[in-house]
Amino acid sequence: MADKKVLVVDDEIHIVHVVTIKLRNNGYEVISASNGQEAFDLACVELPDIIVTDYQMPVMGGIEFIENLRANESTKDIPVVMLTARSFAVEDEQKESLDIAKCLSKPFSPKELLRDIEDILFHEAVTKQV
């Protein structure tokens, strides 16, 4: 799965750092943003293969960010993994309507996140071949 581009969005720099190291060590290209608006602008230009985003961020939160992605023709099909503090549960209907591939509660395991990203990208590759 090398040469895949991942956009990591979180206002907590240590989370971006840990996720970036884990992904880069496994052959991914990583770009990052610290809020939803910055991430949306970046996603429109960079068109990452998958996005890992926090739920609660300044300027534009994770849900609004994903709504904007889904409303944009060039970014509407990018898979998204949402990171969330336990107190901010994302409703199942919201996950479905926004097509959120996976939700992980913080604290999460970078190893688990990597596995989820690989599962999602592999599934997408298999689906596109069919």
Secondary structure, 3 states (H helix, E strand, C coil): CCCCEEEEECCCHHHHHHHHHHHHCCCCEEEEECCHHHHHHHHHHHCCCEEEEECCCCCCCHHHHHHHHHHCCCCCCCCEEEEEECCCCCCHHHHHHCCEEEEEEECCCHHHHHHHHHHHHHHHHHHHHC
